[in-house]
Amino acid sequence: MSRHSSLRQFRRDWKEEIKRHITGGGPVRRRDQQGRRTEEYRRQEKGQVEPVREWSSLPVASVRCPSSRGSASTSGPLRGAPAVSSRAAHRRRPERPRPGYLELAESLLEGSRNISRTEAPKDPVPDIRTSRGVGLVEQLISDLNEINEVPFFDIQLPYELALQIFQTLGRKELGRCAQVSKTWKVLAEDEVLWYRVCQQEGFLPDAKISDCACWKHALRDSLAKENTLRANWKNRIGAVNQLQYELGKVLCDVHSSDGVVIAGYTSGDVRLWDTRTWDYTAPILEPTRDTAEPGQQPHVSFVRINSSLAAAAYEDGTIDVWSLMIGREPVHHYQHNQKIQALALDTEGVAIATASGFQIKVESPDDRGYWKTSAQFTIQKLVNFLHLVPDTGGIPVSVAAAEEEVYLLRSGQPSQVLHSVYGHPVTCLDVSPTVAVFGVKSYGWMMNEGNKILVYSLQTGQRLTTLGNSAGDFTCINMKDSPPNMLVTGNKDRRVRVYDIRTNSSLCSLYAHQLGVTAARMDDWKIVSGGEEGLVCVWDQRMGTKLWETHARHPVRHIWFNAHSLITANIPVEKSPRGACITDDDLTAHRRHRGIIYSYQFSVDHLARESILPICRSSYDEAIGYSYNIGLAVPYDNV
């Protein structure tokens, strides 16, 4: 059957059904059980026989039957019906009013284009069923009702209420809603909504809503900047600087916080650098002792820094504390009788903890600003690792690891032992506001177990989970700077591993360094690791591939990075090598053994000249250099 004949048959079926609903009659069976048209139906088509069971329901008045070309009406008594006049028929049985949906169906069949959606009937539709199920008229009415039931368009909401509904949407959903209508576009581009989205995405956290004229454009620029920074990270496009202090002799310890670097040297000097301002002429923090005194000055053992304080511990047991807001003079000084094994500084607060011998001391200022000893503990073993728990509400809480025991130390309470297994020493430690994680060494060839990572709750003091089963010792661990429920570890088996505490599984394992991993740090997409051989590697966490690497002579002991900068420190193991004295003739050996600090800047806010690596700025006059990333700058541009 061709398309035109199918259309004519469809219209014929519709007209027959509309005729039956107008006359109130039942359906006419057109086909038998085998699907063939019956003889009665053929005679009905020829006009020879009329169905007898429809006489009682058919009005004798004129019946209007639409055709494919137009409306035609026939009047008069039907064939075989009782002889009754038209007026008598009207008096006995008045003609039924034609429903609106039938008018609509007839108009649609005739091809009328003047029917709009507003002309759909608003009266409830009667439940008319046929022997075949839902008829064509009912299907048409159902489709029209679905078209009319569009939510939110026919409801007049106050602007504030609609704004509350739109606050639950993200930036992609707001962009789609702005394409619906003009009213939704005004709602979806409200400044309050985009300010909240910008805050939720982590951009401009300290800004107020009145600081920007268009927060949608501010979010777009922030996202573009973030994508550019990520591309610079992956391709190693940026500027690198070496933070050196020749008069300090050999580098002893390095720490950093928010781009501010503190370094201690064997000369006893403590130096600061602020990499955020590109000002590398940093000041030297003055110690409490008089540097003019004769004799060799004690080496710096540990240095720590946060947003407001800087602290340094010396080999003679002296601790100096400086305020970054006041000046170079120490604001606090105290003394231990023995060498200091560990130093900890609160990441956001003003508390400092030190471990010397079997004694742990916690110092903090009171309400008037006077420093005092807030807690003091005595344990039975020498402390290897010491950390202050962040975000404790002003009450210093510290976690210490002494050989195979881990202690939880609260001010005003006796020391609590979190973990203690004889013969299984702790190899690394890190804490977050709620948990403490540490690596435990195990003799696998005797006990058929590998080295583990244990996770303990600081609130209950109970073990939460056990991670890993490595043959090598865990040498470093970082959880407080990692994404939630994630931690990164380094091992002597040359691998960097990322664990998820929720699933107790390893997400990735990277073969990184030949002599073991000494430092590791991660964020939501990358991992930076340092090794004993002096190699710094940058990895793509999701792909598990190495992006790039740099090499220096000494082991990497410190790694810190944020979205636009990276700081690494290569600290020598030997603090008094041959040629370390500045009066020696072998100055090359002295520079080779002193250690170095690197500062990488990947930000796009700097000038194009500063965004090029120094090795790529060389000209033809320089005799040394290599061609790594030489495409960033052309040497003959300066000719």
N, C-alpha and C positions, 0 to 999 in steps of 0.2 A: 504494500500500500504506500502510495507516494505521500509526501508531506502535506500537500493540499487536501487530498482525500482524508487523511488523518484529522486535519483541522475541521473539515466539514462534519466528519463523524463525531468529533468531540462536541461541536456546537449543537448537533442534533441531540446528543445525549443530555446536554445541559437543558435544552428547551423542553425535552420530555419531562425531566425532573421538575423544572419550574412549573410546567403545566399541571403536574400532579399536585404540587404544593398549593397552587392557586385554587384548584378545584377541590382540594381536600381529599383526593382519592389516594389509594394505596399504590404501591409500585406495580408495574406490569412486567411480568416475567417474559423476557425477550428470548432467552435461550434455554435449551434443555440441558440435561446433565452432561451431555457430551459437548456442550459449547456451541451447538448449531442453533440457528434461529428456527423457531417453531413455525408451523403452518399458520397458527393463529396470528403470530406477529407479522408474517408476510401479508396476510389479508388485511391486518390493521394498517400496514403501510400503504396498501392500495386503496384504502377507504371503503372496503367491503363489509367489515365487521367491526363493531364497537364492543368494548368490554362491558359485559352485563353488570358486573359488580360495582361499576362506577356510577350507575344511574342515580342512586339515592344521594350521592354526594355532589354531583355536578349541578351547578346552577343552570337554569334554562336561559338565563340572560346571555348576552354576547360574551364570548371568551376571546380575549386578545392574545394572539400567539405570535411572538416575534419570529422573524425569519432572518436569514443572513443578509438580505438586502434592505429590509425595512420592516415596519410593523404593519401587519394586515389583520383585519378584524372580520369575522363572519358572524352573522346574526340569523336568528330563526330557529325553529325547532329542530332538534337533532333527529337523525334517522332512527326510527324504531322507538322513539320516546312517546309518551302520552301527549295527546293534542291539547296543549294548554297555551293560552295566549301569553305574550311577553309581559303585559301589565299584571296579569294574575300571578305570574311567577314572581314578579318583583314584590307584589303584596305579600305573597306567602313566604318567600325566602329572600331577604335583602342581600345584595351583593356584598361579599366580604371586602373589607378594606385591604388594599394591597400592602404588604409589609415593605419597609424601606430597604431591607437587604435584598428583596427580590428585584426591586427597581434598580438597585446598584448592580446586581448580577446581570440583568438584561442589558443595562447600559454598557457593561464591560464586554458582553458578548457582541454587541453591535459595534464595538470599536470606538466608543465615545471617549474623547480625551478631556472632557470638562469635569470629570469626577475627581475630586480632591480628597485628601485624607480626612479633612474636617467633616465631609458629608457622610462618613460612616455612621450607622445607626447607634444611638446611645441606649436604646431599650434593651433589656435583657433578651438574649437569643434563646428561643425555645429549643428544647432538647428533642430534635427530630431525628429519628433513626430509621434506617431502611434495612431491608434484609441483607444488603451488602455491607453493612457497617456504617461508617460516617460517610454522608453524601458529599457531593461536590459543593453544595451551598454551604453546609456546615464547615467544610474545609476553607472556603473563601472567607467566611466570617471569622474563623479562628486566626487566619493569617492577618486579617485587618486588625483584630484586637492585639496581636503581638506587635504590630507596627505602632499602635498607639501607646503601648505600655513601655515607654522609654523613661528610665528613672532620672530624676534630678532636673529634667528639662521643664516639666510642667509644675514644679514646686518652687515657690518663691521663698528663698531662705534669706535671713539677714546676712549681711556681709561678714560680720564677726563669726557667726556660726559656720558659714562656708569656709572661712579662713582656718577655723579649728579643724575642719575635716581635711583640708589640704596640708596641714602641718604634719600629717603622718606619712606623706609621700617623700620620695627621694628626688634627686635631680633629674633622673631619667623619666620618672613618672610625671614630674612637673612639666617637663618639656613636651611630653605627649598630650597632657591636658591642655596646654596652651594652644594646641592645634584644633581643639574641638569647636570652640565658638569664641565670639568676642568677649562674652561674660567670663568664660573660663580663662581666657587669656589674661584678663585683668587680674583675676584671682591668682593664677599661677605665676605671675610676675611681681607679686607683692614683695617689697623689700624685707619684711619680717621673715617671710618664708626662706628667702635665699640667704639671709643672715644666719638663720638656724642651720641650714644645710652646710654653709661654709664652716660653721663651728663644729658640726658633727663630722665633717670630713677632716678636721684637724688643721685647717688653715686659719691664720690670723686669730689665735685663741685669746689674745689679750685685747683685741679691738672691740670698740663699741659700735652700735648700729648707726650712730651718727658720723662715724669716721669715714664712711664711703658713700658716694652718691649712688652707685649701682653695684649691689652685691653680686648680682648675676655675672657681671663682667669681671668682678674681682675673683670670683670662684673660677671662672674660665681661665683667667691669667695665671692663677695659682696652679691649676691643673697642667697648663702648658709648661710652666716652669718646672713642675715636678717631673714631667715626662722628659724634659731636656736634661735635668739633673741625672735622671736614671740612665739616659743614653750616654752622658758623659762618664758616669761610673763604669758602665759596661765597656766603653771604648777607651778608657783611661785618657780622657781629654781634660786637661786642667793644668794647674801650676803646682809645682812642688818646691819646697824650701827645706833647707837643713838648719835645724836649731842647734847651734854649737856655741860652746863657751870654753875657749882655749885655756883660760886661766884656772878653770875648775878642775883640770887634769882629767881623771877617769870618771865616767858617769857611773853613779851608784844606784839610783832609783828614780823612776818617773811616774807621775800620775797626772790625770787631766780631768776637767769637769767643764762641760759646755764651751769647749774651745780654749780654755785657759790651761796652760801646761806649767807644772812645777817640776823641777829637776834638782837632785842633790848630787854632790860631787865629793871626790876624795879630799879635796882641799877644804871641806867644811862649808862651802858656799851653797846657798839655796837660791835658785834663779827662777824667775817667772817669765812666761811669754803669753801674750794675748793674740791668738791667731785670728780672732774675729775682725780686728782692725788692721791687719797686715803691718802691725808695728812690732818688729822683732828686736828692738832695742829695749828689752824688758829690764825692769829694775832687779836688784839683788836684795833679798830680804836680810836685814841685819840680825845677827844672832845676839843672844844675851851676853855671851862671854866677850871679852875684849880680844879682838883679832891681833892687836899689837903685842900681845904677850909672846915671849919667846917659846920655841918648841913647836913641834908638829901639831896641827889642829886635828881633832878627831874626825873621822869620816862620817858622812851622813849614811845612816842605815836605812831609814824609811822616810818617805814623803807622802802626804795626802792633802787633797784639796777638795772643797765643795763650793757652793755659790757664795759663801760669806767668810769662810775660814781657810787657813792653810797651816799645816802642822809638819814638823820635821823631828825625827828622832836620831840621835847621834850614838856612836859606839860607846861612849862613856856613860850612857844612861840618861842623858839630858834630853828634855822635850821642850821645844819652843812652839808657840801658837801665835799666829799673826791674824789680824783682821784685814780683809781685803778692802774694807771701807775706810779704814783710818790711815794707815801708812805702813812704813817698812819696819817699825819697831814692834817687838813682840808684845802681845797683850796678856800673855800668860806663860809661865815657866815653872816646871817642876822637875824633880830629879829622882831616878831610880838608883839603887845601889849596884845593880848588875847590868849586864848587856841586855838590850831590849830585843825580844824575839818577834814581836808582832805589834803593829800599830793600826788602829781603826778609827775612822772619822765618819760621823753620821752624814748621810748623803744630803739631807736637807736641814737638820738641826744644828746644834752647837755643842754636842757632846763628843768627847774624845776618849778612847780606851787604849791602854797599853798593857803589854804583858812582859814581865821581867822576872826570870827565875820561876818560882812557884806562885808569884803574886800577879793579880790582875787588878788594875786600878782604872776607874771611870771618873773623868773630870768633866764638869759642866758649870756654867754660871748660874747664879740665883736670879731672883727677880730684880735685884738692884745692880746686876752686872758684875758681881764679885765671883771669881772662880773658886770652886771648892771641890773636894772629893765627894762625889755623890754615892759611890759604891766601891767596895774593896773586897776581893775574894782571894782565898788561898786554896790551891789545888795541889795534888800530890805529884803531878808530872809537868814536864816542860811543855809550854804551849807552842804549837806549830802554826795554827791559823786562828785569826780573831776577826770577828765582824760585828758591827752594830746593826740591830734590826731597824729598818726604816719605818717611819710612820707609826710610832708607838705612843703618841699623845704627850710628849714631853718627858716621859719616864724612860731613862736609858735601859735598854735590854740588849744584851750581848750574847753571842754564841761563840764558844771557844772549842777548839779541837786540840787535844793533848795526847799524842800517840794514838792509842786505839779507843779513846774515850771522847765523847762530845758532850759539852756542858751547856745548859741554858741558864744564864745568869740574869736575874732580875734584881733591881734595886730594892733593898729592904727585905729580901727573901733569901733563904739559903740556896746554894747552888743545886741545880737539878740535872741529873745525868740522863741525857737523851739516848745515848747508845754506848755500849761497852761490850766488846767481844775480844777476849784475850787472843793475842797473836794476829789480829787483823787491824793494822794501823790505818788511820785516815790519811789519804794522799791529797785531797783538795776539798774546799769548802766554799759554799755560797749561801746567802740567805735572801729571802724576800719578806714582805710584811707578814706572811702567813705560814711559810714553810721554810725548812732548812734542808739543803741537799748537799751530800758529800760523797766522795768516792772512798771505797774500802778495799784495801789490798787483801787478796786471798791467795793461798798457796794451792793453786789448782791441781798440781801434779800429786798432791797428797789427799785433798779433800774432794776431788772431782768437781770443783766449782771454780768459776772464773771470778774476776774482779767485778764488783757491783757498784751501782749508784743507789743510795738509799735516800728516801724522801720522808721527812718527819714533819708532823704538824706542830707548830709552836703553841697552839692553844691547848691541845690535849696531851702533847708529848708522846703520841703514838705514831708508829710507822704507818705511812700511807701506802707506799708501794716500793717495789724494788725493780730497778732497771738495769739492763745490760748484762752481759756475761762474756767479758773480754779477757783475753790471755795477758794483755799488758796492763800496766797501772794507769789509772786515770790521773793525768797531770794537771788539768785545769777544767773548770766548770763555770758556766755563767747562766744564771736564771733571772736575776733581777732586771737585767737589761734586755732580755729576750721577750718575744711576744707572749701573751698569756698562755699558761699551761705548757709552755715549751722551754727547753733548755738545750744548750750546746756544750759538748764536752770534747776535750782533747786527750789523746792516749799515747802511751809509749809505743804502741803497735803501729804508729804513723797515720792513724785515721782520726778524722773529725766526724763526730756523730751528733745527730739531732734527735731528741726524744720528745714524745708527747706523753705527758703524765696521765691524761685521760684514758689512753688506750694501752699504756705500758709497752709501747713498741718504738722501734727506731724508724724514723721517717726517711733518713738518708745516711749513708756512710761513705765518706770521701777519703780516698787515699791521697794524703796531702804532703807529708814531709818525711824525709829520709831518716832523720835522727830523732823523731818524736815531736809531738805538738806541745808548745809551751804557752800559747795564748789563743783564745778564740772568742768571737763575739758575732751576733747575728741580729737581723731584723726580719721584717715580713717577707723579704725576697732575696737577700744576699747573706753570705757568710764571709767573714774575714778571719783568717787564721795565721798564726806565726809559729815557726819551728825552731828547733835547736840549732839548725844550720844557718839561720838568719834569713830564711825565705818568708816573705809575706804573700799570701795567696788570697785572691778575691774570687768567690764562687757564686754561681747562680743556684739558689737553693732548690727551686722547683725543677730545673733541668739537670742539676747535679753535675754541671760542667764548670771548668775553671775559666774565668774571664781574662785575668791577667795576673802577673806576679812581679815582685821586685826582690832584690837580694842585697843584703849587707853582710858584714863579716861576723857579727856577734849574735847570740840568741835573741829572739824577739820576746821581750818580757811584758810589754804593755801595748794594748790596742784599744783605741777609742775612735768612734765615728758617729756622725749624724747624717742628715740628708745631703749636705754640701761639703763636708770636710772629713779627712781621715788623719789620725795621728798614730804613729808607730814609734817604738823605742827599741833600739838594739843595745842591750846592756852587757858589758863584758863580764865574764865569770871571774877572771883574775883582776884584782883591783890594784896590784903593784907589779905590773909586767916590766920586762927589761925595756929601758928607754922611756919609761913613764915620766921621769923627771923632766921638767922644762929646760933644765940646764944641760941635758945630755945632747950629744952631737947628733944622734940618730933621731932627728925630728920626724922622719917618715914612720919609723916604728912607733913613735909616740902618737901620731895621728891615727895610726892603724889600730891601736889598742884602746883608744879613749872612749869609743861608743858614739852613737849618733841618734838624733831624733829627727824624724821626717814629718812634715806637715803638707798634706795634699789638699788642694782646693779645687772643687769641681763646680763652683757656683758660676752662673752665667752673668752675674751682676758686675764682674770685673771687666776691665778693658781687654780687648782682643790680644794685646801684647802680653798681658799678665796671664791670660788663659792658655798660653803655650808653654810646654815644658821647657826648662832651661836648656836641655840638650838640643832642642830643636831651634834654638835662637843662635846657634853658632854660625860664624862666618868662615870664609876661606882662610883667614889668618890663623885660626885656632888649629893646633896640631892634634888635639885629642878629641874624642867623641865617637859616637856611633850613630847609625841611621835608624834608630827605633822611632817610629811615628814621625819620620822626617817629612811626611806629606802635610803636616800641620803648618809649616812655614817654609818658604823657599829661601835658601841662604843668599842668593844673589839679589834679593829685594833691597838689601842695604848697600849695594854697590852704586 
